[in-house]
Amino acid sequence: MRTRLYQAVAFAAVLSASATASSPVLSADLPPPALPPVYEQPLPPENVFEGWYLGGTIGGATVSYDFSQSNGSIDSNGVLGGAIGGWSWQSGPVVIGIEGDILGADINGSRHFNAGANLASPDINTMADLRLRAGYAITPRVLVFGTFGGAWANADLPITGPGGSGGSADFFGWSAGGGAEVALNPKWSARFDYQFTDFDSETVKYPGGPVTYDPDASTYRGSLIYRF
């Protein structure tokens, strides 16, 4: 009886040692535990503001005329819209370029003078700019910029009443402003900008005598840009 007990204990010890020895082998055969997936963030586009571009622009404007006949001014306001285009070079966050636009407009106002006998009604119907642009990309997709250049506008300048008639003039001057542009993707961007324009004065001859106009303009515009 005691012999059988010794045999059983010895057999159990052999089985335990065998299981311990085989455990590393079994563990090596098992696949490693799954790790959570790693998602790579897409890299931002480089020099997204570089190259040729063309777009549409629309906005509002106010124009104030110094007016020689009333010792005052004529205030006008209205809308404008048209095409904008240009070219930019980018190095890191720095952007430099040139751009221009051609705009149709309806910016009108009026003022009585000569004790109410006459009415001046200036109306700017076309504007254009050609200017330099310099900017800094505060993020890879957001550009802040300033502009400076020359500007032109054509205006109808009728005066009704004694000595009045139809009239028109071309105004030339300088323009400065700034704004921000956001790249929606590598091809499309949206922008908002403000421009101030100081036009030179022009004198128009009417049957009742010459009248001088000296306009300053402020424009506020939103644009959608396509980059080639």
Backbone bond lengths (Angstrom), bond angles and torsions (degrees), N, CA, C in turn:
res aa  C-N    CA-C-N  psi(-1)  N-CA   C-N-CA  omega(-1)  CA-C   N-CA-C  phi
1 M - - - 1.476 - - 1.514 110.77 -
2 R 1.343 114.07 -44.18 1.471 117.94 179.68 1.519 109.70 -66.38
3 T 1.314 117.76 -33.41 1.481 121.18 179.68 1.514 110.42 -63.97
4 R 1.357 115.99 -42.11 1.486 119.23 179.79 1.520 110.96 -65.50
5 L 1.319 117.33 -35.82 1.476 120.10 178.89 1.520 111.15 -64.70
6 Y 1.357 115.61 -41.98 1.469 119.38 176.94 1.517 111.22 -61.89
7 Q 1.341 116.34 -40.00 1.471 120.01 179.87 1.536 111.43 -64.17
8 A 1.342 117.67 -38.81 1.470 121.32 -179.43 1.516 111.49 -67.65
9 V 1.337 116.41 -42.42 1.475 120.55 178.33 1.513 110.99 -63.16
10 A 1.330 116.79 -42.50 1.464 121.11 179.33 1.517 111.15 -63.49
11 F 1.348 115.95 -40.27 1.478 119.90 179.63 1.532 111.14 -64.59
12 A 1.350 117.52 -40.72 1.477 121.34 178.87 1.522 111.50 -65.36
13 A 1.332 116.34 -37.54 1.466 120.21 178.88 1.517 111.02 -65.29
14 V 1.340 116.87 -40.36 1.473 120.77 178.54 1.513 111.16 -62.98
15 L 1.364 117.12 -42.94 1.464 120.45 179.49 1.516 111.51 -63.28
16 S 1.333 118.51 -41.42 1.463 122.18 -179.67 1.514 111.47 -64.12
17 A 1.332 117.22 -43.47 1.465 120.85 178.68 1.503 111.64 -64.33
18 S 1.346 116.57 -38.85 1.460 120.90 179.30 1.512 111.45 -64.00
19 A 1.354 117.85 -40.97 1.470 121.32 180.00 1.510 111.20 -66.57
20 T 1.351 115.44 -39.99 1.466 118.98 179.42 1.509 111.29 -64.58
21 A 1.304 117.75 -40.17 1.457 121.86 -178.86 1.512 112.11 -68.81
22 S 1.335 117.77 -32.26 1.461 120.34 -176.26 1.523 112.89 -86.08
23 S 1.349 120.79 -12.55 1.479 122.78 -176.34 1.513 112.80 -59.77
24 P 1.369 119.86 -47.87 1.473 117.97 178.54 1.501 113.22 -58.69
25 V 1.325 117.63 -34.69 1.467 120.67 -179.74 1.512 109.85 -66.21
26 L 1.352 116.29 -43.90 1.451 119.74 179.54 1.530 110.76 -64.98
27 S 1.366 117.39 -39.33 1.464 120.57 179.02 1.507 111.42 -64.71
28 A 1.329 116.83 -36.45 1.466 119.99 -179.81 1.510 111.38 -66.93
29 D 1.337 116.70 -28.34 1.463 119.76 -179.28 1.524 112.47 -77.83
30 L 1.339 119.24 -16.47 1.453 121.16 -176.93 1.528 110.33 -80.54
31 P 1.354 120.17 145.09 1.473 121.56 177.26 1.523 110.42 -69.29
32 P 1.353 118.02 149.65 1.464 120.13 179.41 1.525 110.17 -66.26
33 P 1.324 118.15 156.61 1.468 119.99 179.59 1.519 111.25 -64.19
34 A 1.345 116.83 144.04 1.467 121.57 -178.02 1.522 110.11 -70.25
35 L 1.335 116.92 135.76 1.454 123.04 176.89 1.528 109.75 -95.58
36 P 1.323 118.20 150.23 1.474 119.38 177.60 1.517 111.17 -63.76
37 P 1.344 118.46 142.71 1.476 121.02 -178.61 1.523 111.69 -64.17
38 V 1.325 115.39 147.41 1.467 122.03 177.47 1.521 108.05 -106.11
39 Y 1.335 117.31 122.36 1.453 122.07 -178.65 1.528 109.17 -100.48
40 E 1.308 117.53 124.10 1.455 121.78 179.43 1.520 110.01 -86.33
41 Q 1.332 117.00 132.38 1.459 121.45 176.36 1.531 109.26 -76.73
42 P 1.346 118.50 136.31 1.463 119.65 178.04 1.523 110.43 -64.59
43 L 1.313 115.24 140.28 1.460 120.08 179.02 1.523 109.90 -71.80
44 P 1.339 118.34 141.11 1.466 119.63 177.34 1.526 110.65 -67.02
45 P 1.328 117.38 149.53 1.458 119.19 -179.64 1.521 111.01 -66.25
46 E 1.324 116.21 144.79 1.453 121.48 177.88 1.526 109.40 -94.14
47 N 1.341 115.71 140.19 1.467 121.59 176.52 1.524 111.96 52.10
48 V 1.333 115.88 44.67 1.457 119.84 -176.46 1.530 111.67 -67.39
49 F 1.342 118.47 -21.13 1.459 121.15 -178.10 1.530 112.81 -94.63
50 E 1.315 118.00 8.73 1.466 120.94 -178.18 1.520 111.19 -91.27
51 G 1.353 115.94 145.60 1.449 121.13 173.25 1.516 113.34 115.02
52 W 1.336 115.11 -175.25 1.457 122.50 177.85 1.522 110.25 -78.92
53 Y 1.321 116.95 146.42 1.459 120.57 178.20 1.522 110.39 -147.24
54 L 1.328 114.61 157.10 1.460 122.86 179.79 1.522 107.38 -148.96
55 G 1.330 116.50 143.45 1.446 118.30 -179.28 1.512 113.14 -163.17
56 G 1.312 114.46 -177.70 1.456 121.77 176.51 1.514 110.01 -111.26
57 T 1.338 116.34 149.29 1.459 121.36 -178.14 1.521 109.92 -138.91
58 I 1.332 116.27 145.81 1.460 120.94 179.33 1.529 108.21 -150.37
59 G 1.335 115.72 148.69 1.456 118.55 -179.39 1.510 112.56 179.94
60 G 1.327 114.49 -159.02 1.455 121.62 -178.60 1.515 110.96 -126.17
61 A 1.343 115.41 167.84 1.456 119.99 -177.40 1.525 110.17 -151.61
62 T 1.325 114.61 151.36 1.462 121.88 169.21 1.524 107.35 -126.28
63 V 1.325 116.15 140.40 1.463 121.85 179.48 1.522 107.99 -132.57
64 S 1.325 115.55 132.10 1.464 121.46 176.94 1.526 108.34 -118.35
65 Y 1.343 116.45 125.05 1.462 122.42 -179.19 1.532 109.44 -104.77
66 D 1.330 116.94 125.86 1.462 118.90 160.34 1.522 106.78 -71.91
67 F 1.333 116.53 131.67 1.468 121.81 -167.14 1.525 108.40 -128.72
68 S 1.322 115.84 120.16 1.466 119.92 -169.99 1.528 113.93 -69.98
69 Q 1.322 118.26 -15.60 1.459 120.04 -172.96 1.530 114.39 -92.51
70 S 1.313 119.15 -9.17 1.460 118.06 -173.66 1.527 113.27 -132.18
71 N 1.340 116.11 7.56 1.473 120.05 -176.37 1.534 111.16 50.76
72 G 1.299 115.76 38.37 1.465 120.76 -178.25 1.508 109.34 -154.20
73 S 1.315 115.59 -147.12 1.457 120.65 -177.12 1.517 110.14 -139.44
74 I 1.330 114.21 162.87 1.458 122.15 172.69 1.522 107.03 -115.26
75 D 1.309 117.52 120.13 1.466 121.82 178.61 1.515 109.80 -98.35
76 S 1.324 115.40 134.24 1.458 120.61 179.60 1.521 109.24 -137.90
77 N 1.319 115.34 160.24 1.465 120.38 177.79 1.513 109.02 -153.85
78 G 1.317 116.10 165.31 1.454 119.70 -179.32 1.508 112.14 172.10
79 V 1.329 115.50 -157.80 1.465 122.41 -175.49 1.518 109.26 -122.21
80 L 1.328 114.71 160.86 1.459 121.35 176.05 1.516 109.20 -151.17
81 G 1.317 115.67 160.26 1.462 120.76 178.42 1.509 110.31 -171.79
82 G 1.318 116.62 156.30 1.452 119.93 -179.92 1.512 111.90 171.45
83 A 1.333 115.58 -145.48 1.461 122.45 -175.21 1.521 110.00 -114.66
84 I 1.338 115.21 145.80 1.450 122.59 177.54 1.522 108.06 -133.42
85 G 1.325 116.74 142.98 1.456 120.00 -179.79 1.512 111.57 -160.50
86 G 1.337 115.95 165.63 1.454 119.27 178.82 1.505 112.10 172.46
87 W 1.328 114.90 -163.47 1.458 122.40 -179.40 1.511 108.54 -142.19
88 S 1.352 117.04 141.08 1.461 122.18 179.36 1.522 110.22 -131.50
89 W 1.335 114.89 146.73 1.458 123.21 171.85 1.510 107.74 -113.95
90 Q 1.348 117.20 136.80 1.454 120.95 -177.52 1.514 110.66 -128.27
91 S 1.334 115.81 133.37 1.461 122.92 173.15 1.521 107.70 -131.22
92 G 1.335 116.47 106.55 1.450 119.40 -173.49 1.517 109.46 62.77
93 P 1.328 118.21 -129.61 1.464 119.70 179.46 1.526 114.04 -85.45
94 V 1.336 118.50 -6.42 1.472 122.09 -174.31 1.529 109.92 -89.46
95 V 1.334 115.38 130.02 1.471 121.89 -179.63 1.523 108.72 -126.46
96 I 1.336 116.52 129.11 1.459 122.83 177.96 1.520 108.00 -132.94
97 G 1.342 116.95 140.13 1.454 118.79 179.68 1.511 112.80 -169.71
98 I 1.314 114.02 -170.65 1.458 122.11 178.11 1.521 107.81 -135.13
99 E 1.339 116.85 142.68 1.455 120.07 179.76 1.520 110.44 -148.73
100 G 1.314 114.62 161.27 1.455 120.61 177.69 1.508 110.59 -147.39
101 D 1.316 115.74 167.49 1.459 119.74 176.10 1.518 109.80 -150.45
102 I 1.317 114.79 158.83 1.454 123.47 174.29 1.521 106.47 -130.97
103 L 1.343 116.22 127.47 1.458 120.55 -169.15 1.516 111.16 -130.79
104 G 1.303 116.00 135.63 1.446 121.01 164.34 1.518 108.88 -87.28
105 A 1.339 117.49 145.50 1.458 119.65 -174.11 1.518 111.37 -145.55
106 D 1.309 114.77 159.45 1.462 122.83 171.19 1.528 106.32 -140.75
107 I 1.347 115.03 84.21 1.468 121.94 -174.96 1.521 106.85 -119.49
108 N 1.313 117.35 102.68 1.462 120.00 -170.84 1.523 111.85 -132.21
109 G 1.320 114.48 157.80 1.450 123.25 176.87 1.527 108.59 -162.04
110 S 1.328 117.75 -178.36 1.465 119.97 -179.06 1.524 110.00 -157.25
111 R 1.341 114.47 161.21 1.471 120.79 176.79 1.532 109.25 -156.46
112 H 1.298 115.06 133.97 1.466 119.97 172.54 1.534 110.35 -82.38
113 F 1.321 115.82 148.17 1.461 120.69 173.13 1.527 108.64 -148.97
114 N 1.321 115.65 178.94 1.471 120.85 -173.19 1.537 110.09 54.86
115 A 1.335 114.67 50.83 1.472 121.25 177.45 1.526 112.21 59.21
116 G 1.320 115.72 30.81 1.454 120.77 177.29 1.506 114.80 88.54
117 A 1.343 117.80 1.12 1.462 119.90 -178.11 1.526 112.40 -74.77
118 N 1.322 116.68 -27.04 1.467 120.88 -177.73 1.526 110.27 -122.23
119 L 1.333 114.34 153.96 1.461 121.06 179.09 1.528 108.36 -133.35
120 A 1.341 116.74 119.81 1.466 122.61 174.26 1.518 108.83 -97.12
121 S 1.342 116.53 132.57 1.479 121.13 -175.56 1.529 110.57 -134.13
122 P 1.328 118.53 73.81 1.469 119.95 179.86 1.523 111.74 -67.69
123 D 1.338 115.98 145.38 1.466 121.79 -177.53 1.528 108.54 -146.96
124 I 1.333 117.04 107.57 1.471 121.17 174.99 1.520 108.75 -79.20
125 N 1.344 116.16 127.51 1.456 120.18 -177.68 1.523 114.67 -116.74
126 T 1.342 118.09 -14.22 1.465 121.63 178.90 1.527 108.93 -145.77
127 M 1.339 115.91 138.13 1.458 121.49 176.09 1.527 109.42 -138.49
128 A 1.327 115.49 154.49 1.463 120.67 175.78 1.525 109.24 -152.22
129 D 1.339 115.55 152.40 1.461 122.37 179.03 1.516 109.66 -137.36
130 L 1.324 116.79 151.77 1.460 123.97 167.20 1.518 105.91 -139.47
131 R 1.346 117.82 119.33 1.455 120.07 -170.35 1.528 111.39 -148.72
132 L 1.317 114.78 158.25 1.455 122.63 171.67 1.522 108.88 -84.14
133 R 1.343 115.78 149.30 1.460 120.53 177.99 1.522 109.08 -131.96
134 A 1.332 116.75 132.83 1.464 122.49 175.73 1.520 108.05 -132.14
135 G 1.353 116.09 135.86 1.446 118.95 -176.19 1.510 113.02 -147.52
136 Y 1.337 114.61 174.05 1.461 122.21 179.27 1.529 107.97 -138.00
137 A 1.335 116.12 126.99 1.464 121.59 179.83 1.530 108.92 -82.30
138 I 1.326 117.39 103.69 1.454 120.94 -178.79 1.527 111.42 -72.38
139 T 1.336 117.32 -22.44 1.460 123.92 166.11 1.533 104.97 -137.78
140 P 1.345 118.84 168.34 1.470 118.31 179.56 1.524 114.05 -57.97
141 R 1.349 118.61 -19.79 1.460 121.19 -175.85 1.527 113.92 -114.33
142 V 1.321 119.12 -3.21 1.469 121.86 -176.12 1.528 109.56 -123.43
143 L 1.330 115.38 121.12 1.461 122.60 -178.55 1.522 109.95 -116.06
144 V 1.328 116.77 131.02 1.461 121.39 168.74 1.525 106.98 -107.93
145 F 1.346 117.24 142.95 1.458 119.09 -171.57 1.527 110.92 -149.18
146 G 1.334 114.41 161.93 1.449 122.91 171.92 1.517 109.55 -127.51
147 T 1.330 117.22 155.37 1.458 121.62 -178.38 1.528 110.37 -134.42
148 F 1.336 115.01 154.40 1.464 120.85 174.31 1.526 108.29 -154.83
149 G 1.343 116.07 136.20 1.459 118.75 179.07 1.505 112.33 -179.93
150 G 1.329 115.42 -155.97 1.451 122.17 -178.12 1.516 111.99 -107.41
151 A 1.342 115.61 158.80 1.461 120.37 -176.74 1.527 109.97 -142.90
152 W 1.335 114.48 158.11 1.471 122.81 178.89 1.521 108.44 -141.83
153 A 1.312 116.18 147.06 1.468 121.39 174.84 1.517 109.46 -147.93
154 N 1.313 115.33 146.12 1.457 121.65 173.94 1.519 108.35 -114.34
155 A 1.343 116.64 134.65 1.459 120.82 -176.58 1.517 110.88 -134.18
156 D 1.320 115.59 140.09 1.465 121.59 165.60 1.527 107.88 -82.30
157 L 1.350 116.45 135.02 1.466 120.94 -173.21 1.533 110.87 -132.35
158 P 1.315 117.12 62.04 1.469 118.74 -178.62 1.531 111.72 -76.13
159 I 1.321 115.37 148.14 1.462 122.81 170.87 1.527 107.58 -127.30
160 T 1.308 116.19 125.57 1.466 120.81 176.61 1.527 109.56 -100.99
161 G 1.344 114.58 156.49 1.460 120.14 -178.76 1.518 111.46 105.49
162 P 1.336 117.78 -174.51 1.464 122.10 -176.17 1.534 111.68 -59.09
163 G 1.341 116.36 127.94 1.463 122.02 177.90 1.512 114.54 78.22
164 G 1.324 117.80 4.07 1.460 120.70 -178.91 1.512 112.66 -95.56
165 S 1.329 115.91 170.56 1.466 122.55 177.37 1.528 107.13 -169.88
166 G 1.307 114.95 -178.34 1.462 119.00 172.48 1.527 110.10 -72.06
167 G 1.306 117.23 157.73 1.457 121.83 177.94 1.513 110.53 -163.35
168 S 1.317 116.25 164.69 1.464 121.25 177.53 1.518 108.73 -157.16
169 A 1.307 115.99 164.08 1.464 120.67 178.78 1.521 109.90 -159.32
170 D 1.339 115.44 154.16 1.459 122.99 170.47 1.522 108.12 -102.38
171 F 1.322 116.19 128.99 1.463 121.49 179.81 1.530 109.65 -110.97
172 F 1.331 116.35 137.28 1.466 122.46 177.70 1.522 108.71 -123.71
173 G 1.333 115.72 148.77 1.452 118.66 179.82 1.518 111.73 -172.88
174 W 1.326 115.63 -165.34 1.458 121.33 178.32 1.520 110.11 -112.27
175 S 1.339 114.31 153.96 1.462 120.95 -176.04 1.521 109.79 -133.26
176 A 1.331 116.62 139.75 1.466 121.79 176.48 1.521 108.68 -142.05
177 G 1.316 116.21 149.36 1.467 118.87 -179.77 1.507 111.84 -176.99
178 G 1.318 115.67 -161.78 1.452 121.25 -179.44 1.503 110.83 -173.82
179 G 1.322 114.97 175.78 1.451 119.54 -179.26 1.517 112.09 177.93
180 A 1.316 115.94 -161.57 1.461 123.10 -179.99 1.521 109.49 -140.14
181 E 1.335 115.56 146.66 1.458 122.16 179.50 1.515 109.14 -131.39
182 V 1.335 116.37 137.26 1.461 122.23 -178.54 1.525 108.75 -120.11
183 A 1.326 116.69 124.12 1.463 121.48 177.15 1.523 109.29 -77.98
184 L 1.334 116.80 115.15 1.464 121.45 177.86 1.527 110.86 -77.24
185 N 1.323 116.82 -33.58 1.458 125.21 173.64 1.531 106.01 -162.29
186 P 1.342 120.04 -179.20 1.468 119.33 -176.71 1.528 114.84 -60.06
187 K 1.322 120.15 -16.37 1.461 122.39 -177.40 1.527 113.68 -107.16
188 W 1.315 118.42 -35.19 1.459 121.83 -172.07 1.522 110.90 -113.25
189 S 1.326 115.16 142.12 1.460 120.28 173.88 1.525 109.24 -144.58
190 A 1.323 114.91 158.93 1.461 122.31 177.86 1.522 108.22 -121.96
191 R 1.344 116.36 146.21 1.461 119.21 -179.19 1.517 111.53 -144.11
192 F 1.323 114.80 159.11 1.455 123.17 170.37 1.521 107.36 -131.66
193 D 1.349 116.29 136.43 1.460 118.14 178.74 1.519 111.45 -146.56
194 Y 1.314 114.20 158.55 1.461 123.71 176.00 1.529 107.98 -120.61
195 Q 1.350 116.23 138.71 1.458 121.23 177.29 1.529 109.83 -131.81
196 F 1.320 115.24 134.32 1.468 120.89 171.53 1.525 107.88 -110.51
197 T 1.330 116.39 133.41 1.461 121.08 -178.82 1.525 109.71 -127.63
198 D 1.322 115.13 127.63 1.458 122.38 176.05 1.531 107.78 -105.77
199 F 1.336 116.48 103.34 1.465 120.98 179.97 1.528 110.35 -85.89
200 D 1.326 114.75 149.90 1.461 119.97 172.11 1.530 109.47 -71.76
201 S 1.308 115.52 157.28 1.471 120.21 179.56 1.525 110.42 -77.86
202 E 1.323 115.53 152.26 1.461 123.38 175.98 1.521 108.83 -134.83
203 T 1.335 115.49 142.89 1.463 121.90 178.87 1.521 109.69 -109.67
204 V 1.315 115.67 128.83 1.463 122.26 -179.68 1.528 108.44 -112.47
205 K 1.325 115.56 133.69 1.470 120.57 -179.56 1.526 110.17 -91.79
206 Y 1.311 115.60 125.41 1.461 123.41 176.32 1.533 108.25 -115.79
207 P 1.332 116.49 164.48 1.481 117.81 177.36 1.527 113.11 -56.03
208 G 1.326 117.04 -31.55 1.457 119.55 -179.59 1.516 113.96 -87.09
209 G 1.341 118.66 -0.73 1.459 121.98 179.06 1.518 111.88 129.18
210 P 1.326 117.43 169.53 1.472 120.93 -178.04 1.533 112.01 -75.34
211 V 1.326 114.30 148.85 1.463 122.00 176.35 1.532 107.59 -132.62
212 T 1.330 116.30 134.07 1.461 121.84 -178.29 1.525 110.45 -106.05
213 Y 1.343 114.80 134.18 1.467 123.25 177.01 1.529 108.80 -118.54
214 D 1.317 116.96 136.56 1.476 121.48 178.42 1.528 108.26 -136.24
215 P 1.346 117.74 92.69 1.469 120.13 -173.09 1.534 113.69 -91.95
216 D 1.327 115.94 147.84 1.463 124.95 166.14 1.517 107.13 -123.09
217 A 1.324 116.45 138.71 1.463 120.54 -174.73 1.524 111.25 -125.26
218 S 1.329 115.98 144.79 1.462 123.63 170.07 1.519 108.22 -125.07
219 T 1.326 116.82 128.43 1.460 121.22 -179.85 1.526 110.07 -124.23
220 Y 1.338 115.36 145.39 1.458 123.32 179.20 1.530 106.57 -128.74
221 R 1.342 116.16 121.28 1.465 117.48 -171.46 1.508 112.48 -137.63
222 G 1.321 115.80 148.47 1.452 123.10 168.14 1.513 108.61 -113.43
223 S 1.341 116.82 142.86 1.471 121.14 -175.69 1.524 110.52 -137.49
224 L 1.320 115.14 148.96 1.444 122.94 172.12 1.525 107.96 -115.99
225 I 1.331 117.26 122.32 1.453 123.17 -168.30 1.527 110.15 -114.45
226 Y 1.349 115.96 137.35 1.468 121.90 171.04 1.516 108.70 -113.58
227 R 1.334 116.61 127.99 1.457 121.56 -177.41 1.529 110.46 -105.10
228 F 1.333 115.44 129.27 1.463 120.19 -176.75 1.529 111.73 -82.83
